[in-house]
């Protein structure tokens, strides 16, 4: 029985793996009747050389075209080959239409739901024009700082040159964000196939009242197919330049509801979620362990810049080390989905039970027009003591008799007396040695200052920066003051040292001239210091003879 279960589990995992290697996706899930969309089928199975079976699409869609793209990518040093089939479809019916599962060998894609709505009727004069533009808002009335999605569609029944342009959308008292790149597809209007350029914007009004969405101007050059002579590469293109303007759209902006909490950030969103993640999971926690807590706030209809900081984890017994918040915006069919992730490292510094408070976010549900609360429950952390960090406690001693105390104190007293005697003996020997007349100094170990000065002179006049650096350090170690002190009180020496350092740490070191440094050392004035009256007459010759 166990072997049979293992076999079934292995087959299930293999089937899931093969299913993940053949996927399906669409460029949009909501469209008008008569519009086309692109269905992308992708296979990562390099052993499959066939083509997907598209016959299940014929019942609900018109297949307008299919193209194949082979890709080879490298990830972590491993090559990965994949094949894509981009199928252009046009739904035959309005309503909710499902793209059925498609098969490629033993693999199969997941079904995809589409929402196909009836196309809005255009003006008869506009339908006759070769280029016309349409604009629409998903909501005619929104709250202040809430999202309203503007969809701009440019229809053209003739070919256009690539010199088309559209004026930027700028609205006073509103923030505008573009929702992805422009989409291009086809739509059948009155039996005429039109190319469509679709642009979408998320508009966030910043002030309540009446707001007007201004019209945008689209300009392009219509391709003149009747011209047989073509055009010069740098000359004017044959064809007519056309300009069309989108209609102005009024938008009513409502003020923040009166029953919204005054001390809470204003968050008007269609949906909002709050999630928590731990690494590692806070199961067995000991003093000194580090836990990483991640809080993810995601709002449908708000940008990441509108999401407020989440409450910090302020708990006695936990040291907190926050990270920079991660902000992200994602474009969806309904607009912007903003997210804010906050990560913090928590280190327990004492054992016991620690209570992490609940995290609550207040927001306004624009879909149901009501106040909402999204929260994470409180959490309890049980922190155990770490034996490796604990300090041994002294063992409690019982009262002892005076005789026993005396016996234990004798060794301590004896060691103290011995330490005092040796200290006094050492001090007496030091005092006796100091009171004796000074003896002649022994011969100096190592090169004399005169020898070091001669070495420094030879290195400087030889323009050898490396040898000069070594000789300079050896000479400075026998001086009564440091090289930095000498440079601080004598400016020419400071300038010469800057030149030496520049030569040592630059490519121009081979052109260094050491004459300036040697001259500065020869002119260095002697340091002012009080000479000892008892200094013997057998002193060394001066470093800088007059």
C-alpha positions in Angstrom: 0.0 0.0 0.0 2.8 2.4 0.9 4.5 1.7 -2.4 1.3 2.4 -4.3 0.8 5.7 -2.5 4.4 6.8 -3.3 3.8 6.0 -6.9 0.6 8.0 -7.1 2.3 11.0 -5.3 5.2 10.8 -7.8 2.8 10.9 -10.7 0.9 13.8 -9.3 4.1 15.8 -8.8 5.3 15.0 -12.3 1.9 16.1 -13.7 2.1 19.4 -11.8 5.6 20.0 -13.0 4.6 19.4 -16.6 1.6 21.7 -16.2 3.8 24.5 -15.0 6.0 24.1 -18.1 3.1 25.1 -20.4 1.3 28.3 -19.4 -1.2 30.7 -20.9 -1.8 34.4 -20.4 -3.6 37.3 -22.0 -2.7 41.0 -22.4 -6.0 42.0 -20.8 -9.0 40.4 -19.3 -11.6 43.1 -20.1 -12.4 44.3 -23.6 -15.2 45.4 -25.8 -17.1 43.3 -28.3 -15.3 43.5 -31.6 -11.9 44.1 -30.1 -9.0 41.7 -30.4 -6.6 40.5 -27.7 -3.3 38.5 -27.6 -3.2 35.1 -26.0 0.4 34.0 -25.2 1.2 30.3 -24.8 4.6 29.5 -23.4 6.3 26.1 -23.1 9.6 25.5 -21.2 9.9 21.9 -22.3 12.8 21.6 -24.7 11.9 18.1 -25.6 8.5 19.1 -27.0 8.7 20.0 -30.7 5.0 20.1 -31.6 2.4 22.9 -31.7 -0.5 23.5 -29.3 -3.9 22.4 -30.4 -6.0 25.6 -31.0 -9.2 23.9 -32.2 -11.0 24.5 -28.8 -10.8 28.2 -29.5 -13.0 28.0 -32.7 -16.2 27.8 -30.8 -16.0 31.2 -29.0 -13.2 33.1 -30.8 -12.1 34.1 -34.2 -8.4 33.3 -34.6 -6.9 36.2 -36.5 -3.3 35.1 -36.5 -0.5 33.1 -34.8 3.2 33.7 -34.6 5.9 31.7 -32.8 8.9 33.2 -30.9 11.8 31.1 -29.6 13.8 32.4 -26.7 17.0 31.4 -25.0 17.7 32.9 -21.6 20.5 32.4 -19.1 19.8 32.4 -15.3 22.5 31.6 -12.7 24.8 30.2 -15.4 22.1 27.8 -16.7 20.6 28.2 -20.2 16.8 27.9 -20.5 15.0 27.5 -23.8 11.4 28.4 -24.2 8.9 28.7 -27.0 6.0 31.2 -27.2 3.0 31.2 -29.4 1.2 34.5 -29.6 -2.4 34.0 -30.8 -4.6 37.0 -31.8 -8.2 36.3 -30.8 -11.5 38.2 -31.2 -14.4 37.1 -29.1 -17.6 36.3 -30.9 -20.0 37.0 -28.0 -20.3 39.5 -25.1 -20.4 38.5 -21.5 -18.0 36.3 -19.6 -16.1 34.2 -22.0 -13.6 31.5 -21.0 -10.5 30.7 -22.9 -10.6 26.9 -22.7 -7.6 24.8 -21.7 -5.2 24.1 -24.5 -2.9 21.0 -24.8 0.7 20.6 -26.0 1.6 17.0 -25.8 0.8 15.8 -22.3 0.8 19.4 -20.8 -2.3 21.5 -20.5 -2.9 25.2 -19.7 -5.3 26.6 -17.1 -8.6 28.2 -18.3 -8.7 32.1 -18.4 -11.9 34.1 -17.9 -12.6 37.2 -20.0 -15.2 39.9 -19.6 -16.5 41.1 -23.0 -18.8 44.1 -22.9 -20.9 45.6 -25.5 -19.1 48.3 -27.5 -20.3 51.9 -26.9 -21.9 53.4 -29.9 -19.8 56.1 -31.6 -21.1 59.1 -33.4 -21.8 58.5 -37.0 -19.5 61.3 -38.1 -16.7 60.0 -35.9 -17.1 56.5 -37.4 -16.6 57.9 -40.9 -13.4 59.7 -39.9 -10.2 57.9 -40.5 -8.9 58.8 -37.0 -11.0 59.5 -34.0 -10.4 59.4 -30.2 -12.6 58.4 -27.3 -12.1 59.0 -23.5 -13.9 57.5 -20.6 -13.7 57.3 -16.8 -14.5 54.2 -14.7 -16.2 56.4 -12.1 -18.0 59.7 -12.4 -17.6 60.5 -8.7 -14.8 59.6 -6.4 -13.5 60.6 -2.9 -10.6 63.0 -2.6 -7.3 61.2 -3.1 -9.1 58.1 -4.4 -8.4 56.6 -7.8 -10.3 57.2 -11.0 -9.1 55.4 -14.1 -9.1 57.3 -17.4 -9.1 55.2 -20.6 -8.1 56.8 -23.8 -8.6 55.0 -27.1 -7.4 56.2 -30.5 -9.1 54.5 -33.4 -7.7 54.6 -37.0 -9.0 52.9 -40.1 -5.9 53.9 -42.1 -2.2 53.3 -41.6 -0.3 55.9 -39.7 3.4 56.8 -39.8 5.5 56.5 -36.7 5.5 60.2 -36.1 2.3 60.2 -34.0 2.3 62.1 -30.8 -0.1 62.7 -27.8 0.0 65.7 -25.5 0.8 64.9 -21.9 -2.1 64.6 -19.4 -1.7 67.4 -16.9 -4.4 68.2 -14.4 -4.3 70.9 -11.8 -5.1 69.7 -8.2 -4.6 66.1 -9.2 -1.8 63.5 -9.4 -1.6 61.5 -12.6 0.2 58.1 -13.1 0.4 56.2 -16.3 -0.8 52.6 -16.1 1.8 50.7 -18.2 2.7 51.0 -21.8 0.1 51.7 -24.6 -1.8 48.7 -25.9 -2.5 48.1 -29.5 -5.2 45.8 -30.9 -7.9 45.8 -33.6 -11.7 46.3 -33.4 -14.4 45.9 -36.0 -16.7 49.0 -36.1 -19.5 49.0 -38.6 -17.8 46.3 -40.7 -14.6 48.3 -40.9 -11.5 47.0 -39.1 -9.9 49.7 -37.0 -6.5 49.7 -35.3 -6.8 50.8 -31.6 -4.2 52.5 -29.4 -5.3 52.3 -25.8 -3.7 54.4 -23.0 -4.8 54.3 -19.3 -4.1 56.7 -16.5 -4.8 56.7 -12.8 -6.0 60.0 -11.6 -5.9 60.9 -7.8 -7.7 64.3 -7.1 -6.1 66.2 -4.3 -9.0 68.6 -3.6 -12.8 68.1 -3.3 -15.2 69.8 -5.7 -15.7 69.6 -9.4 -12.7 68.5 -11.5 -12.5 68.6 -15.3 -10.3 66.1 -17.2 -8.9 68.2 -20.1 -8.9 66.9 -23.6 -5.7 65.5 -25.2 -4.6 66.2 -28.7 -3.4 63.3 -30.9 -1.6 64.2 -34.1 -0.3 61.8 -36.8 0.4 61.6 -40.5 -1.9 59.4 -42.5 -0.1 57.1 -44.9 -1.0 57.9 -48.5 -1.0 54.6 -50.3 -2.0 56.2 -53.6 1.4 57.8 -53.9 3.7 55.7 -56.1 6.8 57.8 -55.9 7.3 57.3 -52.2 9.3 59.9 -50.4 12.9 60.8 -49.8 14.5 59.7 -46.6 14.9 63.3 -45.4 12.1 64.9 -47.3 8.4 65.4 -46.3 6.3 62.3 -46.1 3.3 62.1 -48.5 0.1 62.1 -46.6 -2.2 64.3 -44.6 -1.4 65.4 -41.0 -4.5 64.9 -38.8 -5.2 66.1 -35.3 -8.0 65.0 -33.1 -8.9 66.0 -29.5 -10.5 63.8 -26.8 -13.6 65.2 -25.1 -13.4 66.9 -21.7 -14.8 64.8 -18.9 -16.2 66.2 -15.6 -15.3 64.4 -12.4 -17.0 65.0 -9.1 -14.7 64.8 -6.1 -16.3 64.1 -2.7 -14.7 65.2 0.6 -13.6 62.8 3.3 -16.5 61.4 5.2 -17.3 63.1 8.5 -17.3 59.8 10.4 -13.8 58.9 9.4 -11.4 58.9 12.4 -9.6 62.2 12.5 -6.3 60.7 13.9 -6.1 58.0 11.2 -4.4 58.5 7.7 -7.0 58.9 5.0 -6.9 55.7 2.9 -9.7 55.4 0.2 -9.2 52.1 -1.5 -11.2 49.4 -3.3 -9.6 46.7 -1.3 -6.8 46.5 1.4 -4.9 43.7 2.9 -2.3 43.3 5.6 0.0 40.3 5.9 2.7 39.2 8.2 5.8 37.0 7.7 8.5 35.8 10.0 12.0 34.5 9.3 12.5 32.1 11.0 9.2 31.3 12.5 9.0 32.4 16.1 8.6 29.0 17.7 11.6 28.3 19.9 13.2 31.7 20.7 16.1 32.1 23.0 17.8 35.2 24.4 20.1 36.7 21.7 18.2 35.1 18.8 17.3 37.4 15.8 13.9 37.3 14.2 13.0 39.2 11.0 9.4 40.4 10.9 7.9 41.6 7.6 4.6 43.5 7.3 3.1 43.9 3.9 0.4 46.5 3.3 -1.3 46.3 -0.1 -4.1 48.5 -1.4 -6.1 48.3 -4.6 -6.7 51.8 -5.8 -3.9 53.6 -4.0 -0.2 54.2 -5.0 2.6 53.1 -2.7 3.4 56.7 -1.9 -0.1 57.1 -0.3 0.4 54.2 2.1 1.4 55.3 5.7 4.2 53.7 7.8 3.0 50.8 9.9 3.3 50.9 13.7 6.8 49.9 15.0 7.2 46.9 17.2 7.9 48.6 20.5 8.1 45.9 23.2 10.2 45.9 26.3 12.7 43.0 26.0 13.1 43.3 22.2 15.7 45.4 20.4 14.4 46.6 17.1 16.5 47.3 14.0 14.3 48.6 11.1 15.1 48.3 7.4 14.2 50.7 4.7 10.6 50.2 3.5 10.1 48.7 0.1 7.5 50.5 -2.1 6.0 49.0 -5.3 3.3 49.9 -7.7 1.6 47.3 -10.0 -0.8 48.1 -12.8 -3.9 46.0 -13.1 -7.1 46.1 -15.0 -8.7 48.3 -12.3 -5.8 50.6 -11.8 -2.9 50.9 -9.5 -2.2 48.3 -6.7 0.3 49.9 -4.3 2.2 47.9 -1.7 4.5 48.8 1.2 6.7 46.3 2.9 8.4 47.0 6.2 11.0 44.7 7.6 12.6 44.8 11.0 15.0 42.6 12.9 14.0 41.8 16.5 16.5 40.6 19.0 15.3 39.3 22.4 17.5 40.6 25.3 15.6 39.0 28.2 13.8 35.7 28.9 10.1 35.6 29.5 6.8 36.1 27.8 6.7 39.0 25.4 3.4 40.4 24.1 3.4 41.9 20.6 0.4 44.2 20.2 -2.1 43.9 17.3 -1.6 45.9 14.2 -4.7 47.8 13.0 -5.2 49.8 9.8 -8.2 52.0 9.3 -9.4 52.6 5.7 -12.4 53.5 3.6 -13.9 50.9 1.3 -14.8 52.9 -1.8 -16.5 49.9 -3.4 -19.0 49.5 -0.6 -18.7 53.0 0.7 -18.1 52.3 4.4 -15.4 52.4 7.1 -13.2 49.2 7.4 -10.6 47.9 9.8 -7.9 45.4 8.7 -5.7 44.1 11.5 -3.3 41.4 12.5 -3.9 39.7 15.8 -1.6 40.1 18.8 1.2 37.6 19.1 2.9 36.1 22.1 6.7 35.3 22.1 8.0 32.9 24.6 11.7 33.7 25.0 13.8 31.1 26.8 17.1 31.7 28.5 20.3 30.8 26.6 22.6 28.6 28.8 25.6 29.9 26.8 24.8 33.5 27.8 23.8 32.9 31.4 26.1 33.8 34.3 26.7 31.3 37.0 25.0 32.4 40.2 26.9 32.1 43.5 25.9 29.2 45.6 24.2 30.3 48.8 26.4 29.5 51.8 25.3 28.7 55.2 26.6 30.5 58.3 29.8 28.9 59.6 31.5 28.8 62.9 34.2 31.4 63.7 36.8 28.7 63.9 36.1 27.5 60.4 36.3 31.1 59.2 39.6 31.6 60.8 41.0 28.5 59.2 39.9 29.6 55.7 41.3 33.1 56.2 44.9 32.0 57.0 45.9 31.2 53.4 44.5 34.5 52.1 46.3 36.5 54.7 49.5 34.7 54.1 49.3 35.4 50.3 48.6 39.1 51.0 51.6 39.4 53.2 53.9 37.8 50.6 52.6 40.1 47.9 53.3 43.2 50.1 56.8 42.1 50.9 57.7 41.5 47.3 56.3 44.8 46.3 58.4 46.6 49.0 61.5 44.7 47.9 61.0 45.7 44.3 60.5 49.4 45.2 63.6 49.4 47.4 65.7 48.0 44.6 64.4 50.6 42.2 65.1 53.5 44.6 68.6 52.2 45.3 69.4 52.0 41.5 68.1 55.5 41.0 70.2 57.0 43.8 73.4 55.6 42.2 75.4 57.9 39.8 74.5 57.6 36.2 76.8 55.2 34.3 78.1 55.8 30.9 75.5 54.9 28.3 76.1 51.8 26.4 76.8 51.9 22.7 73.6 52.6 20.8 72.0 49.7 19.0 71.3 50.2 15.3 72.4 53.0 13.0 73.2 56.4 14.4 71.2 59.5 13.6 74.0 60.7 11.3 73.9 57.5 9.3 70.1 57.7 9.0 70.4 61.4 7.9 72.9 60.4 5.2 70.6 57.6 4.0 67.7 60.1 3.7 69.9 62.5 1.8 71.0 59.9 -0.7 67.4 58.7 -1.3 66.1 62.3 -1.8 68.8 63.3 -4.2 68.3 60.1 -6.1 64.6 61.0 -6.5 63.6 57.5 -5.2 60.2 58.0 -3.6 60.0 54.5 -2.1 63.5 54.6 -0.6 62.9 58.1 0.7 59.7 57.1 2.5 61.6 54.3 4.3 64.6 56.4 5.2 62.3 59.2 6.4 60.4 56.9 8.7 63.6 55.5 10.2 65.0 59.0 10.8 61.8 60.3 12.3 61.6 57.5 14.8 64.8 58.8 16.5 63.6 62.4 16.7 62.2 64.0 19.9 58.9 64.7 18.1 56.8 63.0 15.5 56.9 63.7 11.8 53.4 65.1 11.9 54.5 67.6 14.7 57.5 68.7 12.6 55.3 69.3 9.5 52.7 71.2 11.6 55.3 73.8 12.8 57.2 74.0 9.5 55.2 74.7 6.4 57.9 73.9 3.8 58.2 70.4 5.3 54.4 69.9 5.1 54.4 70.9 1.4 57.3 68.6 0.7 55.6 65.6 2.5 52.4 66.3 0.5 54.4 66.0 -2.7 56.0 62.7 -1.5 52.7 61.2 -0.6 51.2 62.2 -4.0 54.1 60.6 -5.8 53.7 57.4 -3.7 50.0 57.0 -4.4 49.8 58.2 -8.0 51.0 57.3 -11.4 53.4 60.3 -11.5 55.7 58.8 -8.8 58.5 58.2 -11.2 58.8 61.9 -11.9 59.1 63.0 -8.2 62.0 65.3 -7.3 63.4 64.9 -3.8 65.4 68.1 -3.6 62.6 70.1 -2.1 62.2 67.5 0.8 65.9 67.4 1.6 66.1 71.2 1.6 63.1 71.4 4.0 64.7 68.9 6.4 68.0 70.8 6.3 66.1 74.1 7.1 63.9 72.5 9.8 64.3 74.7 13.0 65.1 72.8 16.2 62.3 72.1 18.5 62.1 74.3 21.6 62.7 72.2 24.8 64.3 72.6 28.1 67.8 70.9 28.3 68.6 68.8 31.3 71.4 70.5 33.3 72.8 67.2 34.3 73.1 66.1 30.7 76.6 64.6 30.1 78.9 66.3 27.6 79.2 63.2 25.5 76.1 64.0 23.4 75.7 63.2 19.8 76.7 65.7 17.1 73.8 68.0 16.0 71.6 66.8 13.1 71.7 70.2 11.4 75.2 71.6 11.6 75.5 75.3 11.2 
